[in-house]
Amino acid sequence: MDRDWREGEYLDYLWGERHRFAWVMRRYGGLAQVEAESSALRRYPYEQADAPHRGLIFHDEAWHWAMLGIHGERYAHEHPELAQPPAEYRELD
C-alpha cells in the first residue's frame, strides 16, 4: 500500500492498527496491557511523512501481524479457526 497519506489520516490509521494489534496480543497472546501496547508500538512505529513506502505495513491488518507474532507463519494452517478475525475484533473500529 504505497500512497500519499494526509497526516491526520495516517495517524488515525496508525492508532487503529496499534489498538487492534494490542487487543489481539492481550486476548490471544496473553500479554498484559502494558506489554501489548509496547508490542504494538514496536510493530507500528511512526513513519515520517517523507519515509519511502510509508504505511506499507498496513497492507495486512493487525490481526495477521499479531497472529504471526503469536503462532508463526503457519498460523492459518495449524489454527484454521484463527485464519479470520472474529466479529469481536471487527467491532473494535
MINUTOR-484596 format. One line per field, with one value per residue: x, y, z of N, C-alpha, C, O, CB in turn. Coordinates in Angstrom, 2 decimals, m for minus. Last residue first. Glycine has a CB too. Example, Ala and Ser with C-alpha at 12.3 -4.5 7.8 and 13.67 -1.06 7.14 Angstrom:
<recs>
n_u: [12.85;13.19]
n_v: [m2.25;m5.69]
n_w: [7.08;7.80]
ca_u: [13.67;12.30]
ca_v: [m1.06;m4.50]
ca_w: [7.14;7.80]
c_u: [12.90;13.20]
c_v: [0.03;m3.30]
c_w: [7.87;7.80]
o_u: [13.41;14.24]
o_v: [1.14;m3.32]
o_w: [8.04;8.46]
cb_u: [14.08;11.31]
cb_v: [m0.60;m4.47]
cb_w: [5.72;9.05]
</recs>
This chain:
<recs>
n_u: [m13.52;m14.07;m15.51;m13.64;m13.34;m15.83;m15.81;m12.37;m10.30;m9.26;m7.72;m8.28;m9.05;m6.72;m3.87;m2.18;m2.79;m2.44;0.25;2.74;4.37;3.30;1.71;2.30;3.02;0.90;m1.14;m0.38;m0.68;m3.49;m4.63;m3.87;m3.73;m1.41;m0.62;0.51;3.17;3.34;3.56;5.85;7.72;10.10;9.03;7.92;6.58;7.90;6.08;5.91;5.69;4.23;5.68;6.12;3.51;2.71;4.34;3.25;0.69;1.38;2.52;0.28;m1.56;0.08;m0.60;m1.89;m2.60;m5.29;m5.63;m3.25;m2.99;m5.38;m4.94;m2.72;m3.94;m5.85;m4.10;m2.57;m4.62;m5.45;m3.10;m2.85;m5.16;m4.65;m2.26;m3.20;m5.01;m3.27;m1.57;m2.47;m0.34;m0.08;1.03;1.29;0.85]
n_v: [m1.23;m3.58;m5.43;m7.24;m8.71;m9.95;m11.65;m12.76;m13.02;m16.10;m18.15;m19.49;m21.98;m23.19;m23.47;m24.25;m22.41;m19.94;m20.07;m20.26;m18.29;m17.85;m17.18;m14.44;m13.12;m13.79;m12.50;m9.83;m9.62;m10.19;m8.05;m5.74;m6.53;m5.57;m3.05;m1.48;m1.27;1.02;3.55;4.72;4.41;6.54;9.32;11.78;11.61;8.95;6.61;5.06;1.47;m1.13;m2.81;m1.18;m0.68;m3.27;m3.75;m1.90;m3.04;m5.46;m4.57;m3.33;m5.56;m8.74;m11.32;m13.43;m13.57;m13.02;m10.56;m9.08;m9.14;m7.95;m5.35;m4.53;m4.40;m2.36;m0.18;m0.02;0.58;3.12;4.66;4.58;5.94;8.47;9.14;9.31;11.43;13.50;13.65;11.90;9.93;8.35;4.93;1.65;m1.16]
n_w: [15.73;17.01;15.59;14.73;17.09;17.19;15.00;14.53;11.57;10.12;11.12;13.41;12.74;11.89;12.85;10.87;8.87;10.06;11.03;9.95;11.07;14.56;16.76;17.42;15.08;13.41;14.80;14.32;11.55;11.31;12.78;11.36;7.80;5.32;4.60;6.53;6.01;4.47;5.51;3.17;1.15;2.61;4.50;4.82;7.26;9.32;11.10;14.24;14.29;14.96;16.59;18.81;19.62;20.29;22.50;24.25;24.53;25.76;28.15;29.32;29.53;29.10;26.72;25.45;22.83;22.71;24.15;23.75;20.99;20.21;21.25;19.77;17.22;17.62;18.18;15.85;14.04;15.03;14.75;11.92;11.15;12.28;10.93;8.26;8.50;9.25;6.94;4.04;2.14;m0.88;m0.87;m1.14;0.00]
ca_u: [m13.48;m13.18;m16.28;m14.21;m12.21;m15.41;m16.64;m13.76;m10.61;m10.01;m7.40;m7.71;m10.07;m7.64;m5.02;m2.16;m2.86;m3.72;m0.89;1.75;3.90;4.22;1.73;1.87;3.84;2.27;m1.15;m0.40;0.63;m2.48;m4.91;m3.26;m4.30;m2.10;m1.14;m0.95;2.75;3.35;2.30;5.15;6.76;9.69;9.61;8.75;5.80;7.87;6.96;5.54;6.35;3.73;5.17;7.26;4.38;2.05;4.47;4.64;0.83;0.67;3.32;1.50;m1.87;m0.54;0.23;m1.72;m1.19;m4.83;m6.67;m3.80;m1.88;m5.12;m6.10;m2.59;m2.81;m6.28;m5.15;m1.93;m3.88;m6.37;m3.69;m1.80;m4.97;m5.85;m2.26;m2.16;m5.48;m4.36;m1.05;m2.63;m1.17;0.13;0.10;2.14;0.00]
ca_v: [0.04;m2.64;m4.42;m6.30;m7.92;m9.08;m10.44;m12.91;m12.48;m14.85;m17.62;m18.15;m21.14;m22.64;m22.99;m25.00;m23.84;m20.21;m19.99;m21.28;m18.16;m18.09;m18.57;m15.42;m12.99;m14.20;m13.97;m10.36;m9.40;m11.02;m9.44;m6.04;m5.94;m6.64;m3.92;m1.57;m2.30;m0.28;2.84;4.99;3.33;5.74;7.97;11.58;11.82;10.34;6.83;6.21;2.72;0.01;m3.33;m1.73;0.44;m2.57;m4.59;m1.77;m1.71;m5.46;m5.34;m2.55;m4.34;m7.71;m10.23;m13.47;m13.77;m14.31;m11.59;m9.34;m9.63;m9.35;m6.14;m4.70;m5.31;m3.73;m0.58;m0.28;m0.67;1.99;4.44;4.06;4.55;7.72;8.98;8.35;10.12;13.07;13.32;13.13;9.99;9.63;6.01;2.83;0.00]
ca_w: [14.99;17.67;16.32;13.75;16.57;18.30;14.97;14.96;12.89;10.01;9.80;13.56;13.39;10.88;13.64;12.12;8.59;9.40;11.94;9.56;9.69;13.46;16.30;18.44;16.28;13.05;14.71;15.68;12.15;10.66;13.12;12.65;9.01;6.05;3.54;6.53;6.98;3.80;5.67;4.43;1.41;1.45;4.51;3.63;6.04;8.86;9.96;13.43;14.63;14.18;15.31;18.06;19.24;19.19;21.32;23.84;23.94;24.48;27.20;29.03;28.78;29.94;27.23;26.89;23.14;22.19;24.10;25.09;21.81;19.87;21.68;21.22;17.47;17.30;19.13;17.14;13.91;14.94;16.07;12.79;10.75;12.64;12.39;8.63;8.04;10.14;8.27;4.81;3.33;m0.19;m1.20;m1.28;0.00]
c_u: [m14.44;m13.14;m15.39;m14.97;m12.74;m14.24;m16.23;m14.51;m12.08;m10.32;m8.10;m7.36;m9.58;m8.74;m6.05;m3.32;m2.95;m3.89;m2.22;0.47;2.82;3.54;2.70;2.13;3.53;3.17;0.22;m0.38;0.70;m1.12;m3.81;m3.47;m3.61;m2.59;m1.77;m1.50;1.24;2.88;2.24;3.82;6.05;8.75;9.16;9.41;6.61;7.15;6.80;6.56;5.82;4.41;4.78;6.82;5.59;2.89;3.86;4.90;2.26;0.81;2.69;2.37;m0.60;m0.72;m0.59;m0.84;m0.89;m3.37;m6.14;m4.70;m2.32;m4.01;m5.86;m3.74;m2.67;m5.17;m5.58;m2.94;m3.14;m5.67;m4.61;m2.35;m3.94;m5.68;m3.48;m2.20;m4.48;m4.88;m2.15;m2.23;m1.28;m0.85;0.51;1.23;0.90]
c_v: [1.05;m1.28;m3.39;m5.16;m6.84;m8.18;m9.45;m11.57;m12.65;m14.33;m16.27;m17.50;m19.70;m21.76;m22.38;m24.64;m24.66;m21.70;m20.36;m21.21;m19.16;m18.09;m18.87;m16.86;m14.05;m14.16;m14.50;m11.89;m9.96;m10.86;m10.36;m7.49;m6.44;m6.05;m5.19;m2.48;m2.50;m1.40;1.48;4.25;3.49;4.62;7.20;10.19;11.57;10.44;8.28;6.36;3.85;1.31;m2.18;m2.20;m0.03;m1.39;m3.91;m2.57;m1.46;m4.11;m5.32;m3.27;m3.57;m6.45;m9.32;m12.38;m13.77;m14.61;m12.97;m10.56;m9.87;m9.92;m7.63;m5.56;m5.58;m4.75;m2.03;m0.79;m1.01;0.65;3.23;3.75;3.88;6.24;8.21;8.08;9.04;11.69;12.82;12.77;11.43;9.70;7.27;3.96;1.23]
c_w: [15.48;16.98;17.03;14.44;15.61;17.87;16.04;14.88;13.25;11.40;9.56;12.21;13.58;11.48;12.69;13.04;9.87;9.08;11.28;10.40;9.28;12.10;15.15;17.98;17.32;14.27;14.30;15.67;13.57;11.34;12.58;13.07;10.28;7.35;4.10;5.43;6.98;4.73;5.00;4.45;2.76;1.90;3.28;3.59;4.78;7.52;9.52;12.31;13.73;14.60;14.38;16.68;18.44;18.71;20.10;22.57;23.47;23.78;25.81;28.01;28.37;29.09;28.13;27.47;24.62;22.54;23.73;25.07;23.26;20.76;21.42;21.76;18.96;17.57;18.89;18.16;15.20;14.85;16.06;14.18;11.65;12.33;12.87;10.14;8.46;9.79;9.21;6.23;3.81;0.96;m0.48;m1.73;0.00]
o_u: [m14.51;m12.77;m15.91;m15.05;m12.33;m14.19;m16.27;m13.90;m12.94;m10.58;m7.56;m6.78;m10.37;m9.30;m6.23;m3.70;m3.70;m5.02;m3.04;m0.29;2.07;2.33;2.90;2.69;4.43;3.99;0.66;0.35;1.72;m0.48;m3.27;m2.58;m2.86;m1.95;m2.59;m2.71;0.74;2.26;1.18;3.04;5.70;8.99;7.97;10.25;6.05;7.11;5.68;7.76;5.34;3.77;4.97;7.54;6.03;2.98;4.42;5.61;2.46;1.02;3.39;2.90;m0.45;m0.08;m1.79;m0.38;0.24;m2.96;m6.49;m4.56;m1.79;m4.11;m6.09;m3.53;m2.52;m5.44;m5.67;m2.66;m3.10;m6.06;m4.56;m2.09;m4.13;m6.01;m3.37;m2.17;m4.88;m5.16;m1.96;m2.53;m0.26;m2.05;1.35;0.71;1.22]
o_v: [2.15;m0.28;m2.43;m4.05;m5.69;m7.02;m8.24;m10.52;m12.68;m15.11;m15.41;m16.42;m18.80;m20.90;m21.16;m25.42;m25.63;m22.19;m21.03;m22.18;m18.90;m17.91;m20.03;m17.66;m14.51;m15.06;m15.54;m12.50;m10.51;m11.86;m11.19;m8.10;m7.42;m5.17;m5.82;m2.66;m3.55;m2.37;0.86;4.33;2.51;3.97;7.20;9.93;11.17;9.49;8.78;6.25;3.61;2.16;m2.26;m2.00;0.64;m1.13;m3.96;m2.12;m0.87;m4.05;m5.17;m2.63;m3.22;m6.31;m9.14;m12.49;m14.07;m15.77;m13.97;m11.47;m10.76;m11.05;m8.47;m6.39;m6.74;m5.83;m2.82;m1.73;m2.18;m0.31;2.39;2.67;2.74;5.38;7.38;6.93;7.98;10.88;11.81;11.66;12.10;9.55;7.25;3.94;1.78]
o_w: [14.95;17.60;17.59;13.90;15.67;18.27;15.82;14.71;12.36;12.32;8.87;12.18;13.87;10.80;12.70;13.91;9.95;9.02;11.90;10.47;8.34;11.98;14.81;18.73;18.03;14.48;14.79;16.46;13.97;11.66;13.31;13.67;10.26;7.93;3.43;5.34;7.39;4.28;4.97;3.50;3.41;2.92;2.94;2.73;3.76;6.75;9.36;12.54;12.62;15.21;13.17;15.70;17.51;17.50;19.00;21.67;22.42;22.57;24.80;27.09;27.21;28.04;27.95;28.60;25.02;22.55;24.35;25.88;23.92;21.23;22.29;22.64;19.37;18.09;19.82;18.90;15.60;15.51;16.96;14.72;12.08;13.15;13.77;10.57;8.95;10.67;9.89;6.68;3.96;0.76;0.42;m2.85;1.06]
cb_u: [m13.75;m11.79;m17.17;m15.15;m11.17;m15.01;m18.12;m13.82;m10.24;m11.31;m7.79;m6.47;m10.46;m8.27;m4.57;m0.85;m1.64;m3.84;m0.99;2.36;5.05;4.92;0.37;0.38;3.65;2.83;m2.21;m1.65;0.96;m2.38;m6.29;m3.81;m5.78;m1.16;m0.01;m1.53;3.22;4.74;1.21;4.93;7.47;10.93;9.21;9.82;5.27;9.31;6.63;5.46;7.89;2.21;3.97;7.90;4.84;0.67;3.81;5.59;0.41;m0.81;3.47;2.29;m2.76;0.32;0.84;m1.17;m0.39;m4.99;m7.73;m4.57;m0.72;m4.73;m7.39;m2.57;m1.51;m6.72;m6.38;m1.25;m2.89;m7.27;m4.47;m0.65;m4.52;m7.07;m2.21;m0.77;m5.67;m5.49;m0.37;m4.11;m0.60;m0.03;m1.34;3.33;m0.97]
cb_v: [m0.18;m3.21;m5.11;m7.04;m8.84;m9.93;m10.80;m13.46;m11.01;m15.05;m18.62;m18.21;m21.74;m23.76;m21.95;m24.77;m24.28;m19.39;m18.59;m22.66;m18.31;m19.39;m18.95;m15.23;m11.64;m13.28;m14.45;m9.86;m7.92;m10.68;m9.88;m5.11;m6.25;m7.89;m4.29;m0.19;m1.93;m0.60;3.66;6.52;1.98;5.15;7.21;12.65;13.23;10.91;5.84;7.52;2.59;0.13;m4.26;m2.90;1.21;m2.08;m5.96;m2.23;m0.63;m5.81;m6.79;m2.31;m3.43;m7.42;m9.43;m14.78;m12.71;m14.33;m11.18;m8.10;m8.64;m9.49;m5.67;m3.33;m4.71;m3.81;0.37;0.99;m0.59;2.16;5.70;5.06;4.47;8.27;10.34;8.87;10.12;14.07;14.53;13.72;9.08;10.85;5.62;2.58;m0.01]
cb_w: [13.56;17.72;17.33;12.78;15.84;19.52;15.14;16.40;12.96;9.19;8.70;14.42;14.76;10.10;14.72;12.84;7.79;8.11;12.51;9.67;8.77;13.66;15.87;18.76;16.88;11.94;13.71;16.43;12.16;9.18;12.57;13.72;9.08;6.30;2.57;6.37;8.38;3.27;5.14;4.63;1.38;0.72;5.80;3.56;6.02;8.74;8.80;14.29;14.49;14.35;15.54;18.84;20.48;19.62;21.56;24.97;24.95;24.68;27.68;30.32;29.62;31.23;26.07;27.27;22.48;20.69;23.11;25.62;21.77;18.38;20.96;21.93;16.90;15.83;19.01;17.67;12.74;13.75;16.53;12.90;9.29;11.90;13.07;8.21;6.50;10.08;8.87;4.74;4.45;m1.15;m0.83;m2.30;1.22]
</recs>
